[in-house]
Amino acid sequence: MKFIGNIIWWVCGGFEAAIGYFSASLAICCTIIGIPVALQTFKIGFLCLWPFGAEVRQTDMPPGCIAIPLNIIWIIFGGLWACIMHLCFGALLYITIIGIPFGKQHFKMAGLSLAPFGKDVTLRL
Protein backbone atom coordinates (compact mmCIF):
# COMPACT_ATOMS: atom_id res chain seq x y z
CA MET A 1 0.00 0.00 0.00
CA LYS A 2 2.93 2.34 0.70
CA PHE A 3 4.23 1.80 -2.82
CA ILE A 4 0.88 2.72 -4.38
CA GLY A 5 0.64 5.79 -2.13
CA ASN A 6 4.11 6.90 -3.21
CA ILE A 7 3.29 6.42 -6.90
CA ILE A 8 0.13 8.51 -6.54
CA TRP A 9 2.16 11.08 -4.58
CA TRP A 10 4.77 11.29 -7.38
CA VAL A 11 2.13 11.72 -10.10
CA CYS A 12 0.25 14.42 -8.16
CA GLY A 13 3.24 16.68 -7.60
CA GLY A 14 5.56 15.01 -5.11
CA PHE A 15 8.22 14.34 -7.72
CA GLU A 16 8.26 17.99 -8.81
CA ALA A 17 8.48 19.15 -5.20
CA ALA A 18 11.40 16.81 -4.57
CA ILE A 19 13.18 18.12 -7.68
CA GLY A 20 12.60 21.65 -6.38
CA TYR A 21 14.15 20.81 -3.02
CA PHE A 22 17.07 18.99 -4.67
CA SER A 23 17.80 21.86 -7.06
CA ALA A 24 17.65 24.31 -4.14
CA SER A 25 20.14 22.07 -2.32
CA LEU A 26 22.53 22.20 -5.27
CA ALA A 27 22.20 25.98 -5.51
CA ILE A 28 22.84 26.43 -1.80
CA CYS A 29 25.88 24.11 -2.00
CA CYS A 30 27.62 26.66 -4.24
CA THR A 31 28.67 28.47 -1.09
CA ILE A 32 30.71 26.69 1.55
CA ILE A 33 28.68 28.28 4.33
CA GLY A 34 25.46 26.91 2.83
CA ILE A 35 26.45 23.25 2.88
CA PRO A 36 24.80 22.46 6.27
CA VAL A 37 21.60 24.12 5.04
CA ALA A 38 21.82 22.22 1.74
CA LEU A 39 21.97 18.94 3.64
CA GLN A 40 18.72 19.86 5.39
CA THR A 41 16.94 20.79 2.15
CA PHE A 42 18.16 17.51 0.68
CA LYS A 43 16.63 15.74 3.68
CA ILE A 44 13.27 17.43 3.05
CA GLY A 45 13.55 16.58 -0.66
CA PHE A 46 14.13 12.94 0.25
CA LEU A 47 10.98 13.01 2.36
CA CYS A 48 9.09 14.59 -0.57
CA LEU A 49 10.33 11.83 -2.83
CA TRP A 50 9.23 8.91 -0.63
CA PRO A 51 6.81 10.12 2.11
CA PHE A 52 4.85 6.92 2.67
CA GLY A 53 7.04 4.63 4.72
CA ALA A 54 9.42 7.37 5.85
CA GLU A 55 9.65 8.43 9.46
CA VAL A 56 11.03 11.65 10.94
CA ARG A 57 12.91 11.10 14.21
CA GLN A 58 15.05 13.15 16.52
CA THR A 59 18.74 12.40 16.14
CA ASP A 60 20.71 10.89 18.98
CA MET A 61 22.91 13.94 19.35
CA PRO A 62 21.78 16.24 22.15
CA PRO A 63 20.25 19.55 21.07
CA GLY A 64 22.89 22.07 21.75
CA CYS A 65 24.73 25.10 20.70
CA ILE A 66 24.60 24.45 16.96
CA ALA A 67 21.15 22.94 16.22
CA ILE A 68 19.07 25.57 18.01
CA PRO A 69 20.65 28.67 16.42
CA LEU A 70 20.64 27.03 12.99
CA ASN A 71 16.94 26.17 13.36
CA ILE A 72 16.21 29.79 14.32
CA ILE A 73 18.10 31.04 11.25
CA TRP A 74 16.31 28.40 9.15
CA ILE A 75 12.89 29.59 10.37
CA ILE A 76 13.71 33.23 9.62
CA PHE A 77 15.05 32.60 6.10
CA GLY A 78 12.35 30.36 4.65
CA GLY A 79 11.51 27.50 6.98
CA LEU A 80 8.38 29.25 8.24
CA TRP A 81 7.09 29.73 4.68
CA ALA A 82 7.77 26.11 3.75
CA CYS A 83 5.97 24.97 6.90
CA ILE A 84 2.96 27.20 6.15
CA MET A 85 2.85 25.87 2.58
CA HIS A 86 2.81 22.24 3.77
CA LEU A 87 0.20 23.06 6.43
CA CYS A 88 -2.08 24.71 3.85
CA PHE A 89 -1.75 21.80 1.42
CA GLY A 90 -2.37 19.34 4.26
CA ALA A 91 -5.49 21.21 5.37
CA LEU A 92 -6.81 21.31 1.80
CA LEU A 93 -6.24 17.59 1.39
CA TYR A 94 -7.99 16.83 4.69
CA ILE A 95 -11.21 18.33 3.26
CA THR A 96 -11.67 15.28 1.04
CA ILE A 97 -11.81 11.80 2.49
CA ILE A 98 -9.46 10.35 -0.12
CA GLY A 99 -6.88 13.07 0.55
CA ILE A 100 -6.44 12.38 4.28
CA PRO A 101 -3.38 10.07 3.89
CA PHE A 102 -1.73 12.67 1.66
CA GLY A 103 -2.59 15.44 4.12
CA LYS A 104 -0.87 13.45 6.88
CA GLN A 105 2.28 13.36 4.77
CA HIS A 106 2.16 17.13 4.29
CA PHE A 107 1.83 17.60 8.06
CA LYS A 108 4.87 15.33 8.52
CA MET A 109 6.79 17.51 6.05
CA ALA A 110 5.60 20.67 7.81
CA GLY A 111 7.20 19.52 11.04
CA LEU A 112 10.46 18.74 9.30
CA SER A 113 10.53 21.92 7.22
CA LEU A 114 9.99 24.11 10.29
CA ALA A 115 13.06 22.89 12.18
CA PRO A 116 15.13 20.26 10.31
CA PHE A 117 18.37 20.50 12.29
CA GLY A 118 18.50 17.71 14.86
CA LYS A 119 16.05 15.48 12.97
CA ASP A 120 16.65 12.51 10.72
CA VAL A 121 14.53 10.83 8.05
CA THR A 122 14.47 7.03 8.08
CA LEU A 123 12.81 4.84 5.48
CA ARG A 124 10.73 1.95 6.76
CA LEU A 125 10.20 -0.68 4.10
Stockholm file with secondary structure:
# STOCKHOLM 1.0

chainA/1-125         MKFIGNIIWWVCGGFEAAIGYFSASLAICCTIIGIPVALQTFKIGFLCLWPFGAEVRQTDMPPGCIAIPLNIIWIIFGGLWACIMHLCFGALLYITIIGIPFGKQHFKMAGLSLAPFGKDVTLRL
#=GR chainA/1-125 SS CHHHHHHHHIIIIIHHHHHHHHHHHHHHTTSSTTHHHHHHHHHHHHHHHSCTTEEEEECSSCCCTTHHHHHHHHIIIIIHHHHHHHHHHHHHHHHSSTTHHHHHHHHHHHHHHHCCTTEEEEECC
#=GC SS_cons         CHHHHHHHHIIIIIHHHHHHHHHHHHHHTTSSTTHHHHHHHHHHHHHHHSCTTEEEEECSSCCCTTHHHHHHHHIIIIIHHHHHHHHHHHHHHHHSSTTHHHHHHHHHHHHHHHCCTTEEEEECC
//
